[in-house]
Amino acid sequence: MAKVIKVLVIDDSALVREILSVGLNSDPGIEVVGAAVDPFDAREKIIKLKPDVLTLDVEMPKMDGVEFLRQLMPQFPLPVVMVSSLTERGQKITLDALAAGAVDFVAKPKGNLAQGLQGMMIQLITKVKAASLANVSHWKNRKPVSVAHPPVARPFTPPRVQSITSGSTKVIVIGASTGGTEAIKDVLMGFPENTHGVVVTQHMPAGFTKLFADRLDSQVPMEVKEAEDGDMILPGRVLVARGEHQMTVVRSGASFKVKISKGEKVNGHCPSVEVLMKSAAPVLGKNAVGIILTGMGGDGARGLKAMRKAGARTMAQDEASCVVFGMPKVAFETGGAEKLIPLSKIADVTLNLLNRNEALV
């Protein structure tokens, strides 16, 4: 019999605490062992109740969710699922929270509240179960770092001017889910400014992908933008799939570009890693490197295998460095990924493959 996941709900609203508690308790695999009104109340209940997973409101009085995470994770590293508002401020704080150690998030509904709440609870139950499997041990004793104003990694340079005729001859294709926002950043930090073009699908709702891309743009050497239909894949550019849209790679003369379109969910996701990688396989062939990073489930495994069969070099993040070893595990076991690589080495391995066609380490 599977272990029941113990959850502590943290939210300053009594109504929200009740809704989340009732919704989570409706799943036989989850037990809400307590609810806290603020981070100070939560600290005591974490010690007393020993929950497996926390749900945490993004915006609270006394101490917001991000500051709480910055203090909590080095002392009591626990998987945390954020409950976020869809305001721009709420989205920005959510990205701060992911950088501070949160595993994932769900967005509070807008519009039809009854229908929206039902959808949110389905997501929350799924993400709490995924979070219970997350590896957050690397946060133990980590020195807290302010994430409110992320540092700009690259010095000021004049605006990049590139001709659309100088399209990328090789393309790096990356897919990720749970824990992926920080993993993607870590990989991109290792790519020089003039690296071959990169396309990224991270499971994330509409609105958040724009902020995520903008934040990466301020942190990594390459230019990063939320992809628009028809964007060229260029050296020095990273294109991030738009939330609630599917992104595919298509040929444009001697170069490549992306197609962005409304589409059905694939493997439960829109954008889907599977869609991106399956499109890349016949178009890019051997002129690609495919990478699957941390995430729950198996999205992208078949697409990565198609890329490998078409001649691309492929890899997936290893278990020790994953937050959730789901997507990489499936990709490797089904033959899509040639090898499992530690997160800290993925950038270097990728560059070696692109520049000298070396074997995977």
N, C-alpha and C positions, 0 to 999 in steps of 0.2 A: 504494500500500500504506500502510495507516494506521501511524502511529508507535506503537511499543511503549511502554507506560507503565512507567517505572522506579520501583519502590517500595522504600522502606526500612522494614523492620518493627522497631518498638521495643517490647520487652517484657522484663521481668526473668525470665520463666519460659522455660526452654529448650524445654519441651514446647509452649507456646503459640507461640513463635517458629517452631518446626518445623511445627506445624499450619497457621499462617497462611501461611508461605512455600510449603509444598506446595500448599495450596489456591489461592493467588493464581497460582502458576506454572502451574496446570492450565489457565488461560485463555491462549490464544495472544497475546492483546493486552496481557498484563501480564508483566513480568519483575521478580522480587525481586532487586535488585542487592546487598542486604546486610541484615544484622540487627544490632541494637544492644541491649545488655543494660540500659542506662540512659541518661538524657539526656546525660551527659557523654561516653559512648561515641558517642551519636548525633551530637553536634556535629561530632566529627572525621569521621565517615562522611558527613555531609551535605556537608561541604566537599570530601571526596575523591571521593564517588560521584555527586554531583549528581543526587539522585533527583527525580522529578516529583511524587511524592505520598508522604506518610508515613502509616503506621498507628501509633497511639500508645496504649499502655496508660494507662488513667485513673490507676490507683494503682500507684506504684512507690517503692522505697526511694531514699534520697538526695535526690530531687526529684520531686514528683508531676507528672503531665502538665500540669496547669494552669500551675504555675510555669514549667515548661519552655516552654510556649507563650508566656507573657508575656515571656520573654526572647528566644525565637526569632523571633517574628513581626516585630518592628520591625527586626531585622537581616537575616534570611533568610525573607521571607514565602513559605511553601510551603503548598499544600493539605494539610490534615491530617484524617484520619478516625480518630476515637477508638474504642477498643475498651473497652466499658463493662461493669461488673458490674451486675446487676439489684438490688443492695442499695440501700437509700435513700441511703446515703452515696455509692455509686457513681453514682447518678442525679444527685445534687446536684453532684458534681464534674464530671459530664458537661455539665451546664448551664453551670457556670463555664467549662468548656473552650470551649463554643460562643461564650460572651461574650468569650473571650480570643483567638478567631480560628479555632478548628476549623471545618471546613466541614460535617461530618456525623459520625454515630456509628453503630456497631452494638452490640447487646447480646450479651454472652456467654450461652450457653444455660443453661437450668435443666431439670431433669427428664431426659428421654430424651437422653443426651449425644450419641449417634451421630446421631440424627435432628436434634437441635438444632444440632450443628456443621455439618451439611450445609446447613441453612437459613441459618445465620449466614454461611457462606462465599458462598452465592449473593448475599446482601445485600451482603457486603463487596466482592465483585467489582464489583457494580453501582455501589456508592457510590465505589469507587476510580476507576472510569471517569468518573463524574460529577465527582468532585473534580479530576480531571486537566484538566477544562475550566473550573474555577472561577477567578474573578478575585479574588485576595487582595492585589493590589498596593497597595491603600489602607492596608494595615497597615505598609508600609515607613516607618520612622522615627517611627512613632506612639509617643507616650510611654506606657509601660506603666501601666495602671491596675489597682489591686487589684479583683478580682471576687468575692472570698470573701464579702464582706458588702455587697451592692449597696445604694446609697443609697436612702432613701425619698424619692420626688420630692415628695409632697404633705405639708403640715403635718398635725399631728393634728387631726382633726375628730371630732365626736360620730358614733356609728354612723349610717349612712344608713338612713332609714326611708322606704320608698316603698310606696304602695298599688298592688296589682296592677291596679287600674283605670286607673292612669296609664301604661299601656303606651306604648312608643315608637311614634310615628306614622310614622317613617322608620327604616330599618335600613341599617347599613353591613355589607357581606358581604365578608370577606377570606379569601383562600386563599394558602398558601405551602408551600414544601418546603425544598430545600437552601438553607441560609443564611437561612431564614425567621425563626428565633427572634429574631435581632437586628433584622431588617427590621421585623417586627411591632412590636417594642418601640419602634423609632424612629417608626413611624407613630402608635402610641398615645400616645407622649410629646407629640405635637402636638395631641391632642384634649383640650379642657377637660373638667372633671369632669361637666358636665351635657350632654355630647354625646349625640346620639341613640344608641340601642342598637347594639351591635356583635356580630356572630357571626363566629368565626374557626375555620377548619380548617387546622391545621399537621400535616403528615405526621410522626407521632411515635408510638412504642409506648405501650401501657398503662403506667400508673405515672408515666411522664415528663410526661404532659399535666397531671396534677394539680400536680406541682412547678413546671412551666412557668407555669401559671396563677397559682399562689401567688407566684412570683417577680415576674411582671408586676404583680400587685396591689401589691407593695411598691415598684414603680418608677414607675408611671404614674398620672395623676390620676384615671382612672376606676376603678371597682371591677372586678376580674377574677376569674372563678371557672371551674373546670372544670364544664361543663354537665351538669346532671342532667335526666332526662326530665321534661318539663312546665315547665321554667324559663321564666318570662316574659322577653321581650326588653324591657328597661326603659331609659329614659334614664339615662346614667351607668353602665351595666353592660356588660361584655364577657363573652361566653360562649365558652369554648374547647372544641372538640369533644374527646370522650374517646377515648383510644387504643383501637384494636380495636373501635370502635363507629362507626356512621354517624349523623350529625346532619343533621336536616332542619328547615325552617321551616314552621310550620303556623299557620293563623288561629285566634284564640281570641276570639270576639266581635268587638269593634272593635280588638283588639290582636293581638299575635303571640307565639308561644312556640316552643320547640324540642322536637323529638321525638328521643330518643336510643334507638337500638336496635342489637342485634347484627345484623350484615349481612355479605354477601359483599364481598370486595374489588372495587373498581371502578377501572379503570386501574391495578391493582396496589396499591391503597391502601385502608386502612380505619383512620381516616376518609379520605374522598375529598372533594376540593374540588368535583368534578363533581356528586356527590350533593347537597351543600349548595346549590350555586348553581342546579341544575335545580329543586330544590324551592322555592327563593326566587322564581324567575321568575314563576310564575302567582300566587303568594300575595302578593308585595310589589308587583309591577308597577312603576309609576313611582316608588313610594315607597322606592326603594333606590339605593344606590351600590355597585357591584361592583368589587372590586380584586383583581388577581392579582399577587403578589410573586414574588421570586426562587425558582427551583426547577428541577429536572431534569424533562424529559418534557413532557407536554401536559395533565396532569390539570386540569380546570376550564375548558378552552377552550370546549367546547360549552355548558357551564352558563352561562358568562359571556355567550356569544352569545345564549342563551335569555333571560337577564336583559335584555340590550340590546333585543332584539326586543319584550319586554314593557313597555318604556318606561324601564328603569333607566338611569342614567348609569354608564359603565364606563371603567376605565383599567387599565393594567398598568405595572409598574416598567420603567424604561428600561435598556438594556444596560449603560451606563457605571456604574450604581450597583448592578447585580445581582452576586451571587456567581456564580450560574449563570443565564444568559439562555436558559432553556428554556421553562418554562411561560408567561412573559410574551410571548416571541416567538411561540409558537403561538397564544396568545390574540389577539394583535394581527393576525397574518397571516391568521387565519381569520375575522376580522371581529367578534370578541367585544369586544375593547378598542377604545374610540374613539381613544385616544391613549396613547403611552408617556410616562410622567412620571418625572422623577428622584425617588428615594426622599425626598430632603429637602423636596420640594414636595407630596408626596401628601396629607399631612394638611391643608394649607391649601387645596389644590384641592378636596378632599372637603368641607370645611366650607363653602366658597363655593357648591358645588353644592347642598348641603343647605339652606343659609340663604337664598340669593338666586337659586338656579337659574341661575347664570351658566354661560357656555360654558367648556369646558375650555381652559386656557391653551395 
